[in-house]
């Protein structure tokens, strides 16, 4: 035992301040970062590795590649250029010179270097008056280095300016983690039995932690990463398995007959359902006929026909005397659903109501009263549905549209207004299957992957602003042929007022100059509901030929006669939002066109627009969007706090996700309460890390 433990015993729960090499100053910085104890430090994983086995001489590097260079510091210091200060360090090896530049948060780095020091740097090679790397990773090499730095693969850790200021960057983190591993490695208890690890081909937990921080070689490093990824995915899948099992243990009602309402609506349709819609409808009917409540998600691309499937499902429940609630994330979408359900339910006498936050008090109270008495059979609303005043006589089904835009508590609040109601979720945000296992892993998933047979693929083109006269001429030809157009302006979070001016100016230009002989309408989210409804009705009735709008039309708008959409500043939108907007056209039998006007030449924006131009497949677009943004930004961490990860990658870890899902669901089927001796450590680990999710174990 080292002298550091003469006065106390270091273990995984030891306050990080008392670990040798930390102390109050570093301890305070670590705690502000979120590392409170030694165990949390060991789970602060490297973000990359400096691989000294792949060292290159400066003369061997190529522009654009990532490389490790080892040399001696020739010079360093602060520089000034165009009113911007930066720190520059030049190193040399036997073949040449390389410049390293830091622009941001540079105070911590100023005192790090001395001329003549040996240094290893890693980063992307650029060329500006010579080879250079912007913001490289680096490691200062010393004669007679301690064992922490003798390995050929060095861990580089996520850090902040505050941590770097107290010496906690690559080298500093490696030192204190080395101390921690030496002191507590024998205490690291594995929650997986040796038999389990053998079956799943996993390293032990203490081996994985040692190798992820201090890898002997690439193979051991990869095995360590695989084990730690497995752990994160396994416990998430265990959560999903327990949630599904708890949901299916509930005793709901049986809606075994299709009922008159569903049959009458089905027979009144003036179009034929696709095979995909029929298959999903069969799955829903099967769910409703079982005693355990339905818990199903329908994924469908824009325009694939999710709404009619939801209407028919609701009609079955209503035929049995129960009520249905449909919750949408925005008032505009709720109003659109209300309109659609009214239209589809015309052949039957179903009482439908709308409930939103902006309704008059008297109107709300009337809805409250009729929901409680059972007079209203189907209600469409926003978050207003989960208010305390809303009471149902017999809530048999809830339908949640774009459920990832609601928090867990909000969905639970609506479910709690019924007795084990059927749950049907809808999303037009296609999700790759392996990620869906994580986000919606407790649900049964149905996919509508087929568009109506009369739909033509939308032709998408990216244009420069200088070609807008040609675009306008094309729009005039479409409008002269009796068709309609959308022109969309972006909403920029930093300044919504600036946006509003942009769309306002655009409307004025189009209505008074470009399309002076055509009827141009205008809607945006800040309009009064009555004005917006008038404009949308005019568009639906073909009284408006061109509608200028903000992203208020992103979802729920159905104008089959609209064949052209022009999206200004298209580079400001994410891929999924562009795809949703484009889905507002192409709903009729005529060829439709989407024009993306680009104002940025950034590589990221160019890439997004090329993806849009090359495919109309929502799953491919969503997959690409996830790669670009990651699931946290894609879904929002508020709704999906449990998808945060330390080492797992929910986009790329498909094989591990499938492996852990299979094992977790088998475990829960065999031992639903995790009561067997061999599962006790797994149960303990699960309760310690997912306690905050256990109260929601019965919801989707």
C-alpha positions in Angstrom: 0.0 0.0 0.0 1.4 3.4 -0.9 2.0 6.1 1.7 -1.0 7.9 0.4 -3.2 5.4 2.2 -1.5 5.6 5.6 -4.3 7.8 6.9 -7.2 6.4 5.1 -8.4 3.5 2.9 -9.0 4.5 -0.7 -12.0 2.8 -2.3 -14.4 3.5 -5.2 -16.6 5.8 -3.1 -13.6 7.8 -1.7 -14.1 11.6 -2.2 -12.0 12.5 -5.2 -10.3 15.3 -3.3 -8.5 12.7 -1.1 -7.0 10.7 -3.9 -3.2 11.1 -4.1 -2.3 13.8 -6.6 -5.7 15.6 -6.5 -6.2 17.8 -3.4 -8.7 20.6 -2.8 -7.9 22.7 -5.9 -8.1 19.8 -8.4 -10.9 18.2 -6.4 -13.0 21.3 -6.7 -12.5 21.4 -10.5 -13.3 17.7 -10.9 -16.5 18.0 -8.8 -17.7 21.0 -10.9 -17.1 18.8 -13.9 -19.2 16.0 -12.4 -16.5 13.6 -10.9 -17.2 13.3 -7.2 -15.4 10.1 -6.3 -12.8 7.6 -7.4 -15.3 5.3 -9.1 -16.6 8.1 -11.3 -13.0 9.0 -12.2 -12.4 5.5 -13.5 -15.5 5.9 -15.6 -14.2 9.1 -17.2 -13.2 7.5 -20.4 -10.6 8.7 -23.0 -12.1 10.5 -26.0 -9.2 9.4 -28.2 -5.7 7.8 -28.1 -2.3 9.1 -29.1 -0.9 6.1 -30.9 2.9 6.2 -30.8 3.0 3.1 -33.0 1.9 5.3 -35.9 4.5 8.1 -35.8 5.4 9.9 -38.9 8.2 12.3 -39.9 7.1 15.7 -40.9 8.2 15.2 -44.5 6.0 12.1 -44.7 2.7 13.7 -43.7 -0.1 14.5 -46.2 -2.6 17.3 -46.1 -5.9 16.3 -44.6 -4.6 13.2 -42.8 -4.4 12.7 -39.0 -0.9 12.0 -37.8 1.3 11.7 -34.8 4.5 13.8 -34.9 7.3 13.6 -32.4 9.9 16.4 -32.3 11.5 19.1 -30.2 10.0 22.5 -29.4 11.8 25.2 -31.4 9.8 28.2 -30.4 6.5 29.3 -28.9 4.5 32.4 -27.8 1.5 34.6 -28.3 0.8 36.0 -31.7 -1.5 38.7 -33.1 -3.2 38.7 -36.5 -6.3 40.6 -37.7 -7.3 41.7 -34.2 -7.1 38.0 -33.0 -4.6 36.7 -30.5 -3.5 33.1 -30.7 -0.8 30.9 -29.3 1.7 29.3 -31.7 4.3 26.6 -31.1 6.8 25.4 -33.6 8.5 22.0 -33.4 11.0 20.3 -35.6 12.2 16.8 -36.3 15.1 15.6 -38.5 13.0 16.2 -41.6 11.4 19.6 -41.1 9.2 22.0 -39.1 5.6 21.9 -38.0 3.5 24.7 -36.5 0.8 24.2 -33.9 -1.9 26.8 -33.3 -4.4 27.3 -30.5 -7.1 30.0 -30.7 -9.6 29.4 -27.9 -9.2 29.0 -24.1 -5.4 29.5 -24.4 -4.6 30.8 -20.9 -4.0 27.3 -19.6 -1.4 26.4 -22.3 0.9 29.5 -22.1 3.2 28.1 -19.4 3.2 24.5 -20.6 6.3 24.6 -22.9 10.0 25.1 -22.8 12.3 25.3 -25.8 14.1 22.0 -26.4 11.3 19.9 -24.8 10.4 16.7 -26.6 6.7 16.6 -27.5 4.3 14.4 -29.3 1.4 16.1 -31.2 -1.6 14.6 -32.9 -4.1 16.2 -35.2 -5.2 16.9 -38.8 -2.5 18.2 -41.1 -3.1 21.5 -42.9 -0.8 23.6 -45.0 -0.5 27.4 -44.6 3.0 28.6 -45.3 4.1 25.2 -44.1 2.6 22.2 -42.4 0.4 23.0 -39.3 -2.1 21.5 -36.9 -4.9 23.6 -35.4 -5.7 22.7 -31.8 -3.6 19.5 -31.7 -3.7 16.9 -28.9 -0.2 16.9 -27.4 1.9 15.1 -24.8 5.2 16.5 -23.4 7.8 13.7 -23.2 10.4 13.7 -20.5 13.6 11.8 -19.9 13.0 8.9 -17.5 9.2 9.2 -17.8 7.2 7.5 -15.0 5.3 4.2 -15.9 2.2 6.1 -16.8 3.6 7.3 -20.0 5.9 4.5 -21.2 3.1 2.7 -23.1 2.9 3.2 -26.8 -0.8 4.1 -26.8 -1.6 7.1 -24.6 -5.1 8.1 -23.5 -6.3 11.6 -24.2 -9.2 12.7 -22.0 -12.1 15.1 -22.4 -11.3 18.3 -20.5 -12.3 21.9 -19.9 -10.4 25.1 -19.5 -11.0 24.9 -15.7 -9.5 21.4 -15.6 -6.6 22.3 -17.8 -5.9 25.2 -15.5 -5.1 22.8 -12.7 -3.1 20.4 -14.8 -5.8 18.0 -15.7 -5.4 17.4 -19.4 -3.9 14.2 -21.0 -0.9 13.7 -18.8 -2.5 15.0 -15.6 -5.5 12.7 -16.0 -3.3 9.7 -16.8 -1.4 10.2 -13.6 -4.3 10.4 -11.2 -6.1 7.5 -12.9 -3.0 5.4 -12.7 -2.9 6.1 -8.9 -6.6 5.2 -8.6 -6.2 1.9 -10.5 -3.3 0.8 -8.4 -5.3 1.5 -5.2 -8.7 0.2 -6.0 -8.3 -2.4 -8.8 -8.9 -5.3 -6.4 -12.1 -3.7 -5.2 -13.7 -3.5 -8.6 -16.6 -6.1 -8.4 -17.9 -7.5 -11.6 -21.7 -7.7 -11.8 -21.4 -10.4 -14.6 -20.5 -13.9 -13.5 -17.5 -15.6 -15.1 -19.9 -17.9 -16.9 -21.8 -14.9 -18.3 -18.6 -13.3 -19.4 -17.4 -16.5 -21.1 -20.7 -16.9 -23.0 -20.6 -13.2 -24.1 -16.9 -13.2 -24.7 -16.2 -10.3 -22.4 -13.2 -9.1 -20.4 -13.6 -8.8 -16.7 -14.6 -5.3 -15.5 -11.3 -4.6 -13.8 -9.4 -5.7 -16.9 -11.6 -3.5 -19.1 -11.0 -0.5 -16.9 -7.2 -1.0 -16.8 -7.0 -1.5 -20.5 -9.2 1.4 -21.5 -7.0 3.8 -19.5 -3.6 2.1 -20.0 -3.8 -0.2 -23.0 -1.1 -2.7 -23.7 -1.9 -2.8 -27.4 -4.7 -2.2 -29.9 -6.3 -5.6 -29.4 -6.6 -5.2 -25.6 -7.9 -1.7 -26.1 -10.6 -2.8 -28.5 -11.6 -5.6 -26.1 -11.9 -3.2 -23.2 -14.0 -0.7 -25.2 -16.2 -3.6 -26.3 -16.8 -4.7 -22.7 -17.6 -1.2 -21.5 -19.9 -0.5 -24.4 -21.6 -3.9 -23.7 -22.3 -2.8 -20.1 -24.0 0.5 -21.1 -26.1 -1.1 -23.8 -27.0 -4.2 -21.6 -28.4 -2.1 -18.7 -30.4 0.1 -21.1 -31.9 -3.0 -22.7 -32.5 -4.5 -19.3 -34.5 -1.3 -18.5 -36.5 -1.8 -21.7 -37.1 -5.4 -21.0 -38.4 -4.7 -17.5 -40.5 -1.8 -18.7 -42.2 -4.0 -21.3 -42.6 -6.9 -18.9 -44.2 -4.6 -16.3 -46.5 -3.2 -19.0 -47.6 -6.6 -20.1 -48.3 -7.7 -16.6 -50.9 -5.1 -16.3 -54.4 -6.3 -17.0 -56.2 -4.2 -19.5 -59.4 -4.6 -21.5 -60.0 -6.7 -24.5 -61.2 -5.0 -27.7 -61.7 -8.2 -29.7 -64.2 -7.1 -32.3 -63.5 -4.6 -35.1 -66.9 -3.0 -34.5 -69.2 -1.0 -36.7 -67.3 2.3 -36.6 -64.1 0.8 -37.9 -65.8 -1.2 -40.7 -67.9 1.8 -41.8 -64.9 4.1 -42.0 -62.8 1.4 -43.8 -65.5 0.9 -46.4 -66.0 4.6 -47.0 -62.4 5.3 -48.0 -61.9 6.6 -51.5 -58.4 5.1 -51.7 -56.8 1.7 -51.1 -54.6 1.2 -48.1 -51.0 0.0 -48.9 -49.9 -3.4 -47.9 -47.7 -1.8 -45.2 -50.7 0.0 -43.7 -52.8 -3.2 -43.8 -50.0 -5.2 -42.0 -49.7 -2.6 -39.3 -53.5 -2.5 -38.9 -53.5 -6.3 -38.4 -50.8 -5.9 -35.7 -52.9 -3.3 -33.9 -56.0 -5.5 -34.1 -54.0 -8.4 -32.6 -52.7 -6.1 -29.8 -56.2 -4.9 -28.9 -57.6 -8.4 -28.7 -55.1 -9.3 -26.0 -55.6 -8.8 -22.2 -52.3 -6.9 -21.8 -52.5 -3.2 -23.0 -51.1 -2.4 -26.4 -47.7 -0.5 -26.3 -46.9 0.1 -30.0 -44.9 2.6 -32.0 -45.7 3.3 -35.7 -42.8 4.6 -37.7 -43.8 6.0 -41.1 -42.2 8.3 -43.5 -43.9 11.6 -44.3 -47.0 11.0 -46.4 -47.0 7.2 -45.7 -50.5 7.3 -44.1 -50.1 6.9 -40.4 -53.2 9.0 -39.6 -55.8 6.7 -41.2 -54.3 3.8 -39.4 -54.6 5.7 -36.1 -58.2 6.6 -37.0 -59.2 2.9 -37.6 -57.5 1.9 -34.4 -59.4 4.5 -32.4 -62.6 3.5 -34.1 -62.2 -0.1 -32.7 -61.8 1.2 -29.1 -64.7 3.6 -29.5 -67.0 0.9 -30.8 -66.5 -0.9 -27.5 -67.7 2.2 -25.5 -64.3 3.6 -24.4 -62.8 7.0 -25.1 -59.7 7.9 -27.1 -57.3 10.8 -26.5 -54.8 12.0 -29.1 -52.0 14.2 -27.9 -49.9 16.3 -30.3 -46.9 18.5 -29.5 -48.2 21.7 -31.0 -51.5 23.5 -31.4 -51.1 23.5 -35.2 -50.6 19.8 -35.4 -53.5 19.2 -33.0 -55.8 21.3 -35.1 -54.6 19.3 -38.2 -55.3 16.0 -36.5 -58.7 17.3 -35.4 -59.6 18.2 -38.9 -58.3 14.9 -40.3 -60.3 12.8 -37.8 -63.4 14.8 -38.4 -63.1 14.2 -42.1 -62.4 10.4 -41.8 -65.2 9.9 -39.2 -67.9 11.6 -41.3 -69.5 8.3 -42.2 -70.0 7.5 -38.5 -71.5 9.4 -35.6 -68.5 9.8 -33.3 -68.4 12.9 -31.1 -64.9 14.6 -31.5 -63.6 17.6 -29.6 -60.4 19.8 -29.7 -58.7 20.9 -26.5 -55.8 23.3 -26.5 -54.3 25.9 -24.2 -55.5 28.9 -26.1 -59.2 28.0 -26.1 -61.6 30.2 -24.1 -62.3 29.1 -20.6 -65.9 28.4 -21.3 -65.0 26.2 -24.3 -62.5 24.3 -22.2 -65.0 23.7 -19.4 -67.5 22.4 -21.8 -65.0 19.9 -23.1 -64.1 18.9 -19.5 -67.7 18.3 -18.7 -68.4 16.2 -21.8 -65.2 14.2 -21.3 -66.2 13.3 -17.8 -69.8 12.4 -18.8 -68.5 10.3 -21.7 -70.4 12.4 -24.3 -67.1 13.1 -26.1 -65.8 9.9 -27.5 -62.5 11.2 -29.0 -60.5 14.3 -28.0 -57.5 15.8 -29.8 -55.3 18.1 -27.9 -51.9 19.4 -26.8 -50.4 19.3 -23.3 -53.8 20.7 -22.2 -55.0 17.1 -22.0 -52.8 16.4 -19.0 -54.1 19.3 -16.9 -55.8 18.5 -13.6 -59.2 19.5 -14.7 -59.3 16.8 -17.5 -61.2 13.7 -16.3 -62.3 10.9 -18.6 -65.3 8.6 -18.0 -63.4 5.7 -19.6 -60.1 6.4 -21.3 -59.4 3.3 -23.3 -56.6 4.4 -25.7 -54.1 7.2 -26.0 -52.4 8.1 -29.2 -49.2 10.2 -28.9 -47.9 11.9 -32.0 -44.2 12.6 -32.3 -43.8 11.1 -28.8 -40.1 12.0 -28.6 -41.2 15.6 -28.3 -42.9 14.9 -25.0 -41.2 14.3 -21.7 -41.6 10.9 -19.9 -43.7 12.6 -17.1 -46.1 14.1 -19.7 -46.8 10.8 -21.3 -47.2 9.1 -17.9 -49.7 11.9 -16.8 -52.0 11.1 -19.8 -51.7 7.3 -19.3 -52.7 7.8 -15.6 -56.0 9.4 -16.7 -57.2 5.9 -17.7 -57.0 2.4 -16.4 -54.2 0.6 -18.3 -55.1 2.3 -21.6 -53.9 1.1 -24.9 -50.9 3.1 -26.1 -50.2 3.9 -29.7 -47.4 6.2 -30.6 -46.8 7.8 -34.0 -43.6 9.3 -35.5 -42.7 10.7 -38.9 -39.0 10.7 -37.7 -37.7 7.4 -39.0 -35.2 5.9 -36.7 -32.6 3.2 -37.6 -33.7 -0.1 -36.0 -30.8 -0.5 -33.6 -31.3 3.0 -32.3 -35.1 2.4 -32.0 -34.2 -0.5 -29.7 -32.6 2.0 -27.3 -35.1 4.9 -27.6 -38.3 2.9 -27.8 -37.0 -0.5 -26.8 -39.9 -1.4 -24.5 -42.4 -0.9 -27.3 -43.4 -3.1 -30.2 -42.4 -1.3 -33.4 -44.4 -1.3 -36.6 -43.0 0.3 -39.8 -45.0 1.8 -42.7 -42.3 1.7 -45.3 -44.5 2.1 -48.4 -46.0 5.2 -49.9 -49.3 5.2 -51.8 -48.9 3.7 -55.2 -49.8 6.8 -57.1 -47.1 8.9 -55.6 -44.2 10.1 -57.8 -40.8 10.7 -56.1 -40.1 14.4 -55.5 -37.3 15.9 -57.6 -35.0 17.9 -55.4 -32.4 20.5 -56.6 -30.0 22.7 -54.8 -29.6 26.2 -56.3 -27.6 29.4 -55.7 -29.5 32.6 -54.9 -28.4 34.0 -58.3 -30.7 31.5 -60.1 -33.9 32.5 -58.4 -35.3 34.2 -61.5 -35.3 30.8 -63.2 -37.0 29.3 -60.1 -39.7 31.9 -60.1 -40.4 31.4 -63.8 -40.8 27.7 -63.2 -43.2 28.4 -60.3 -45.3 30.6 -62.6 -45.6 27.7 -65.1 -46.8 25.4 -62.3 -49.3 27.9 -61.0 -50.5 28.6 -64.6 -51.2 24.9 -64.8 -53.5 25.2 -61.8 -51.0 23.9 -59.2 -49.8 25.5 -56.0 -46.4 26.4 -54.3 -44.8 26.9 -50.9 -42.0 29.3 -50.2 -40.4 28.6 -46.8 -38.2 30.9 -44.7 -36.1 29.6 -41.7 -36.7 30.2 -38.1 -33.3 31.0 -36.5 -33.2 30.4 -32.7 -30.8 33.3 -32.1 -33.2 35.9 -33.3 -36.7 35.0 -34.1 -37.5 38.7 -34.8 -34.9 38.7 -37.5 -36.6 35.7 -39.0 -40.0 37.2 -39.0 -38.6 40.2 -40.9 -37.1 37.8 -43.4 -40.3 36.0 -44.1 -42.2 39.3 -44.0 -39.8 40.9 -46.5 -40.1 37.7 -48.7 -43.9 37.9 -48.7 -43.8 41.6 -49.7 -41.3 40.9 -52.5 -43.2 37.9 -53.9 -46.7 39.4 -53.6 -45.8 42.9 -54.9 -43.0 42.3 -57.4 -42.4 38.7 -58.4 -45.9 37.2 -58.4 -48.0 40.3 -58.9 -50.5 38.5 -61.1 -51.0 35.6 -58.7 -52.6 35.2 -55.3 -49.9 35.0 -52.6 -50.8 34.0 -49.0 -48.7 34.2 -45.8 -48.6 32.4 -42.5 -46.3 32.3 -39.5 -46.5 31.0 -36.0 -47.1 34.4 -34.4 -50.3 35.0 -36.3 -53.7 34.9 -34.5 -55.2 31.4 -35.0 -58.2 32.8 -36.9 -55.9 34.6 -39.4 -53.8 31.5 -39.8 -56.8 29.3 -40.3 -58.2 31.6 -43.0 -54.9 31.4 -44.9 -54.7 27.7 -44.6 -58.3 27.3 -45.7 -57.6 29.5 -48.7 -54.6 27.3 -49.6 -56.7 24.1 -49.2 -59.4 25.6 -51.4 -57.0 26.6 -54.1 -57.8 30.3 -53.5 -54.1 30.9 -52.8 -51.6 29.9 -55.4 -48.4 30.5 -53.5 -48.1 30.3 -49.7 -45.2 32.1 -48.0 -44.5 30.5 -44.6 -42.1 29.8 -41.8 -41.7 26.3 -40.5 -45.2 26.4 -39.1 -46.0 24.1 -42.1 -43.4 21.5 -41.1 -45.9 18.9 -40.0 -49.6 18.2 -40.5 -50.3 20.2 -43.6 -51.9 18.2 -46.5 -52.4 20.1 -49.8 -52.4 17.4 -52.6 -52.4 20.1 -55.3 -49.1 21.7 -54.1 -46.2 20.6 -56.3 -43.4 23.1 -55.6 -41.6 23.9 -52.4 -38.8 26.5 -52.3 -36.8 26.5 -49.1 -34.8 29.7 -48.6 -31.5 29.5 -46.6 -31.9 25.7 -46.7 -28.4 25.4 -45.2 -29.8 26.6 -41.9 -32.0 23.5 -41.4 -31.2 20.1 -40.2 -31.7 17.1 -42.5 -34.8 15.8 -40.6 -36.5 19.2 -40.7 -35.7 19.6 -44.4 -37.3 16.2 -45.0 -40.3 17.0 -43.0 -40.8 20.3 -44.9 -40.4 18.6 -48.2 -43.0 16.1 -47.2 -45.7 18.8 -47.5 -45.6 18.4 -51.3 -45.8 15.3 -53.4 -49.1 14.2 -52.0 -51.1 14.2 -55.2 -50.7 12.5 -58.6 -48.6 15.3 -60.2 -44.8 15.5 -60.3 -43.5 17.6 -57.4 -40.3 19.6 -57.0 -38.3 20.9 -54.0 -35.8 23.7 -54.5 -33.2 24.2 -51.8 -31.6 27.6 -51.9 -28.2 27.6 -50.3 -26.3 30.6 -48.9 -23.5 28.8 -47.1 -20.5 27.1 -48.5 -19.6 25.3 -45.3 -18.7 21.6 -45.9 -21.4 20.5 -43.4 -24.1 22.5 -45.1 -23.0 21.3 -48.5 -23.1 17.7 -47.3 -26.6 18.0 -45.9 -28.0 19.5 -49.1 -26.3 16.8 -51.2 -28.0 14.1 -49.1 -31.4 15.8 -49.6 -30.7 16.0 -53.3 -29.7 12.3 -53.6 -32.5 10.5 -51.7 -36.1 10.9 -50.6 -35.9 7.9 -48.2 -36.6 9.1 -44.7 -34.7 6.3 -43.1 -31.6 7.0 -45.0 -31.9 10.7 -44.3 -32.6 10.1 -40.6 -29.6 7.8 -40.4 -27.3 10.5 -41.9 -28.8 13.1 -39.5 -28.0 10.9 -36.5 -24.4 10.5 -37.7 -24.0 14.2 -38.0 -25.7 15.3 -34.8 -25.8 12.3 -32.5 -28.9 11.0 -30.7 -28.7 13.5 -27.9 -29.2 16.5 -30.2 -31.4 14.5 -32.6 -34.0 13.7 -29.9 -33.2 16.2 -27.2 -31.8 15.1 -23.8 -34.8 16.3 -21.8 -37.0 13.6 -23.3 -34.4 10.9 -23.3 -32.1 11.5 -20.4 -31.3 7.8 -20.3 -29.6 7.8 -23.7 -26.7 9.7 -22.4 -23.6 7.6 -22.6 -20.0 7.6 -21.5 -18.6 5.3 -24.2 -21.5 3.7 -26.1 -22.3 5.0 -29.6 -26.0 4.4 -30.4 -25.5 5.0 -34.1 -22.5 2.7 -34.7 -22.9 -0.1 -32.1 -25.6 -2.1 -33.9 -24.1 -5.6 -33.3 -23.6 -4.9 -29.6 -27.1 -3.4 -29.2 -28.6 -6.6 -30.8 -26.5 -8.8 -28.7 -27.3 -7.1 -25.4 -31.0 -6.8 -26.3 -31.2 -10.5 -26.9 -29.5 -11.4 -23.6 -31.4 -8.8 -21.5 -34.8 -9.8 -22.8 -34.0 -13.5 -22.3 -32.9 -12.8 -18.7 -36.1 -11.0 -17.9 -38.3 -13.7 -19.5 -36.5 -16.3 -17.4 -36.2 -14.3 -14.2 -38.6 -11.4 -14.3 -37.7 -9.9 -10.9 -33.9 -10.7 -11.2 -34.2 -12.8 -8.0 -31.8 -15.7 -8.9 -28.4 -15.7 -7.1 -26.5 -15.3 -10.3 -28.4 -12.1 -11.1 -28.1 -10.4 -7.7 -25.1 -8.2 -8.7 -26.8 -7.2 -12.0 -29.9 -6.3 -10.0 -27.8 -4.2 -7.6 -26.0 -2.4 -10.4 -29.3 -1.7 -12.2 -31.0 -0.3 -9.1 -28.0 1.9 -8.3 -27.8 3.4 -11.8 -31.4 3.4 -13.0 -33.3 4.2 -9.9 -34.5 7.4 -11.4 -36.2 5.4 -14.2 -37.9 2.8 -12.1 -41.0 4.9 -11.3 -41.7 5.0 -15.0 -41.3 1.3 -15.5 -44.9 0.8 -16.7 -44.8 3.4 -19.5 -43.6 3.7 -23.0 
